[in-house]
Amino acid sequence: MTFYNSLIQWYLQSKRDLPWRNTTNPYPIWLSEIILQQTRVAQGMPYFYAYLENFPTIHDLAHSDQQKVLKLWQGLGYYSRARNLHQTAQYIVNELGGVFPNSYAGLLELKGVGEYTAAAIASFAYNEPVPVVDGNVFRVLSRYFGIESDISLGKTKKEFTALAAELLPKDQPALFNQAIMEFGALQCVPKSPNCENCIFNSSCVALQKGKVGELPVKSKKLKVTHRYFNYIVVTDKNGNTKIQQRTDKGIWHNLYEFPLIETKQEEGFETIVPLIQSNFSFGASVDRIEEWNRIGIVHKLSHQHLNVKFWKVTLDGALVDGVSSEHLKTFPFPIVIYNFIEHITD
């Protein structure tokens, strides 16, 4: 039995019933693909349903304000995906009459849509014969064919894309693409796959050579930067606090946070208190300053580790632009700040 026939047979018996697989409407397919970039299906599913409930059509998404789009995204991370999602919806509605491009080439023109996402939408929505190559596909193909090329290199992606295109049946591209991705997600998993009960255990080169754990090869190491965030949580006599929007490019762009002092290393009371006094004017005198958490929270992003401390500043008077605890929860925050707010307002 060929690779294709075995794979499809496995898929039809083992696939998960996922909502975006039951439609050829490009809107929910696109939505699911953007959500599932850098996100597991189990984590992304509630967000997919929340977005469809709040924005049933691309017109609803386009006409929403960005703050609501970001608030619904809260906790998923990589917030540029949400900003691109919103901007692309506006572009499709305002410039394309609300109609998605119906080809791989056209989809590539959309902001936030790369080669993989364009291929996925083109094949799933329009049955265009273009191969999808994501981490799951890299893993399945590298193990099955014993390919030891370094997948962190651009030329390797071209190699795998060419191989996937060769395997892709022109009459059923959507079925094949879904099947190979699902096989990588459920069966040919990154660590300790169950090779004994695999449909390819007699033909997988990596299994025969004892290299399942070594493939795919990825040599590039991600450089991690350590940053130290000291958030100043102000409380005035009315129980209101102060927040600001991050406008700089970089992490958490357009999300909200408490006033921030970033330092080069973890700092204690004797350093932070003078910095608070010299950097901020709250319009009322400071009664006391305390540490919320003596040990910093380490919030790990893919390329940055954020060491986060919260400092409680109590004022004698009232803030001019204070935000109440009820209103506070309506703003989109990074998840580390949102969890802190939930903790202190329980």
Secondary structure as the mmCIF struct_conf table of DSSP 4:
data_model
#
loop_
_struct_conf.conf_type_id
_struct_conf.id
_struct_conf.beg_label_comp_id
_struct_conf.beg_label_asym_id
_struct_conf.beg_label_seq_id
_struct_conf.end_label_comp_id
_struct_conf.end_label_asym_id
_struct_conf.end_label_seq_id
HELX_RH_AL_P HELX_RH_AL_P1 PHE A 3 SER A 14
HELX_RH_3T_P HELX_RH_3T_P1 PRO A 19 ARG A 21
BEND BEND1 ASN A 22 ASN A 22
HELX_RH_AL_P HELX_RH_AL_P2 PRO A 26 ILE A 35
TURN_TY1_P TURN_TY1_P1 LEU A 36 GLN A 38
BEND BEND2 THR A 39 THR A 39
HELX_RH_AL_P HELX_RH_AL_P3 VAL A 41 ASN A 54
BEND BEND3 PRO A 56 THR A 57
HELX_RH_AL_P HELX_RH_AL_P4 ILE A 58 ALA A 62
TURN_TY1_P TURN_TY1_P2 HIS A 63 HIS A 63
BEND BEND4 SER A 64 SER A 64
HELX_RH_AL_P HELX_RH_AL_P5 GLN A 66 TRP A 73
TURN_TY1_P TURN_TY1_P3 GLN A 74 GLY A 75
BEND BEND5 LEU A 76 LEU A 76
TURN_TY1_P TURN_TY1_P4 TYR A 79 TYR A 79
HELX_RH_AL_P HELX_RH_AL_P6 SER A 80 GLU A 95
BEND BEND6 LEU A 96 LEU A 96
TURN_TY1_P TURN_TY1_P5 GLY A 97 GLY A 98
BEND BEND7 SER A 103 SER A 103
HELX_RH_AL_P HELX_RH_AL_P7 TYR A 104 LEU A 107
TURN_TY1_P TURN_TY1_P6 LEU A 108 GLU A 109
BEND BEND8 LEU A 110 LEU A 110
TURN_TY1_P TURN_TY1_P7 LYS A 111 GLY A 112
HELX_RH_AL_P HELX_RH_AL_P8 GLU A 115 TYR A 126
HELX_RH_AL_P HELX_RH_AL_P9 GLY A 135 PHE A 145
TURN_TY1_P TURN_TY1_P8 GLY A 146 GLY A 146
STRN STRN1 ASP A 150 ASP A 150
TURN_TY1_P TURN_TY1_P9 ILE A 151 SER A 152
BEND BEND9 LEU A 153 LEU A 153
HELX_RH_AL_P HELX_RH_AL_P10 GLY A 154 LEU A 167
BEND BEND10 LEU A 168 LEU A 168
TURN_TY1_P TURN_TY1_P10 LYS A 170 ASP A 171
HELX_RH_AL_P HELX_RH_AL_P11 PRO A 173 LEU A 186
TURN_TY1_P TURN_TY1_P11 GLN A 187 GLN A 187
BEND BEND11 CYS A 188 CYS A 188
BEND BEND12 PRO A 190 SER A 192
HELX_RH_3T_P HELX_RH_3T_P2 CYS A 195 ASN A 197
TURN_TY1_P TURN_TY1_P12 ILE A 199 SER A 203
HELX_RH_AL_P HELX_RH_AL_P12 VAL A 205 LYS A 209
TURN_TY1_P TURN_TY1_P13 GLY A 210 GLY A 210
HELX_RH_3T_P HELX_RH_3T_P3 VAL A 212 GLU A 214
BEND BEND13 PRO A 216 PRO A 216
STRN STRN2 VAL A 217 VAL A 217
HELX_LH_PP_P HELX_LH_PP_P1 LYS A 220 VAL A 224
STRN STRN3 THR A 225 THR A 235
TURN_TY1_P TURN_TY1_P14 LYS A 237 ASN A 238
BEND BEND14 GLY A 239 GLY A 239
STRN STRN4 THR A 241 THR A 241
STRN STRN5 GLN A 244 GLN A 245
BEND BEND15 ASP A 248 GLY A 250
TURN_TY1_P TURN_TY1_P15 ILE A 251 ASN A 254
STRN STRN6 TYR A 256 GLU A 257
STRN STRN7 LEU A 260 THR A 263
BEND BEND16 LYS A 264 GLN A 265
HELX_RH_AL_P HELX_RH_AL_P13 PHE A 269 ASN A 279
BEND BEND17 GLY A 283 ALA A 284
STRN STRN8 VAL A 286 GLU A 291
BEND BEND18 TRP A 292 TRP A 292
BEND BEND19 ARG A 294 ILE A 295
HELX_LH_PP_P HELX_LH_PP_P2 GLY A 296 GLY A 296
STRN STRN9 ILE A 297 LYS A 300
BEND BEND20 SER A 302 HIS A 303
STRN STRN10 GLN A 304 LEU A 315
BEND BEND21 ASP A 316 GLY A 317
TURN_TY1_P TURN_TY1_P16 VAL A 320 ASP A 321
STRN STRN11 VAL A 323 VAL A 323
HELX_RH_AL_P HELX_RH_AL_P14 SER A 325 LEU A 328
TURN_TY1_P TURN_TY1_P17 LYS A 329 THR A 330
BEND BEND22 PHE A 331 PHE A 331
HELX_RH_AL_P HELX_RH_AL_P15 ILE A 335 THR A 345
#
